């Protein structure tokens, strides 16, 4: 299993960050330009990654103010789990970590780990921008 992650601190209360991330409709704001055909509900999101794959993700688990776990709702190119882990640093600061666990063979790892890291970095930085 390949684990790719990034962490940031956001100047918002943990419950505000959780409320934003728990609704998958908000995740479109965190996506880079190479994501298109976006459609979502609060529990599921479907989109296409340019030159790569179509993905459909659904919320598998929510732990209030701590965790949002997403898994594919349809067959994905490889086994993958996405997690946002939240931790209150103080009343007004939240540590947010975005983690992708992907079951990649050596060939897929060489091809996909760079784009996956870029996606994580982009989303973590965008979350900080959106929520400020």
C-alpha positions in Angstrom: 0.0 0.0 0.0 1.3 3.4 -1.0 0.5 6.3 1.4 0.7 9.9 0.2 -0.2 12.8 2.5 0.1 16.5 3.3 -0.8 18.5 6.3 -1.7 22.2 6.9 -3.0 24.4 9.7 -6.1 26.4 9.1 -7.2 29.4 11.2 -10.7 28.0 11.8 -12.5 26.0 14.5 -12.3 22.2 13.9 -16.1 22.0 13.7 -16.1 24.5 10.8 -13.5 22.6 8.9 -15.3 19.3 9.5 -18.6 20.8 8.4 -17.0 22.0 5.1 -15.2 18.7 4.4 -18.1 16.4 5.4 -20.2 17.7 2.5 -18.8 16.4 -0.8 -20.5 19.3 -2.7 -17.8 21.5 -1.2 -14.9 19.4 -2.5 -15.3 20.8 -6.0 -13.8 24.0 -4.7 -10.7 22.1 -3.8 -10.1 20.5 -7.2 -7.4 21.5 -9.7 -8.2 22.5 -13.2 -7.6 19.0 -14.6 -10.7 17.7 -12.9 -13.9 18.0 -14.9 -17.4 16.5 -15.3 -17.9 17.1 -11.6 -21.2 16.0 -10.0 -21.9 15.5 -6.3 -24.2 15.1 -3.4 -23.3 15.5 0.2 -22.3 11.8 0.3 -20.9 11.1 -3.2 -18.8 12.8 -5.9 -18.1 11.8 -9.5 -15.5 13.4 -11.7 -13.0 12.8 -14.4 -9.2 13.3 -14.0 -7.9 14.6 -17.3 -5.9 11.9 -19.2 -6.3 9.5 -16.3 -9.6 8.1 -15.0 -13.1 8.6 -14.0 -13.7 8.3 -10.3 -16.8 8.0 -8.1 -16.2 8.4 -4.4 -18.6 8.0 -1.5 -18.3 8.8 2.2 -17.7 5.5 4.0 -17.1 6.9 7.5 -17.5 10.2 9.4 -16.2 10.8 12.9 -17.4 14.2 14.0 -14.5 16.8 14.0 -11.9 14.0 13.4 -12.3 12.0 10.2 -13.9 11.9 6.8 -13.1 8.7 4.9 -13.9 8.2 1.2 -13.9 5.1 -0.9 -14.7 4.3 -4.5 -18.4 3.7 -5.1 -17.7 2.1 -8.5 -14.8 0.1 -9.8 -11.6 2.3 -9.6 -8.3 1.7 -11.6 -6.8 0.6 -8.2 -7.8 0.1 -4.6 -7.8 3.5 -3.0 -9.0 5.2 0.3 -9.0 9.0 0.9 -9.0 10.4 4.4 -9.2 13.9 5.9 -8.0 13.7 9.5 -8.7 16.7 11.6 -7.2 17.8 14.9 -8.0 20.8 17.0 -4.7 22.6 17.8 -6.6 25.4 19.6 -10.0 27.0 19.6 -9.3 28.7 16.4 -6.7 26.5 14.7 -7.2 23.1 13.1 -4.6 20.7 11.7 -5.9 19.1 8.6 -4.2 16.1 7.0 -5.2 14.7 3.7 -4.1 11.1 3.1 -4.5 8.8 0.1 -3.8 5.1 0.6 -3.5 3.4 -2.8 -2.7 -0.2 -3.8 -0.3 0.5 -6.6 2.0 -2.0 -8.3 5.5 -0.8 -9.2 4.4 0.4 -12.7 1.3 2.3 -11.4 3.4 3.7 -8.5 5.8 5.3 -11.0 3.0 6.7 -13.1 0.5 7.8 -10.4 2.4 8.8 -7.2 3.5 12.1 -8.6 0.0 13.2 -9.8 -1.5 11.9 -6.5 1.0 13.9 -4.5 0.3 17.0 -6.6 -3.5 16.5 -6.0 -3.0 16.2 -2.3 -0.7 19.2 -2.1 -3.2 21.2 -4.2 -6.2 20.3 -2.1 -4.5 21.0 1.2 -3.4 24.4 0.0 -6.8 25.2 -1.5 -8.5 24.2 1.7 -6.4 26.7 3.5 -7.2 29.4 0.9 -11.0 28.6 0.8 -11.4 28.5 4.6 -8.6 31.1 5.3 
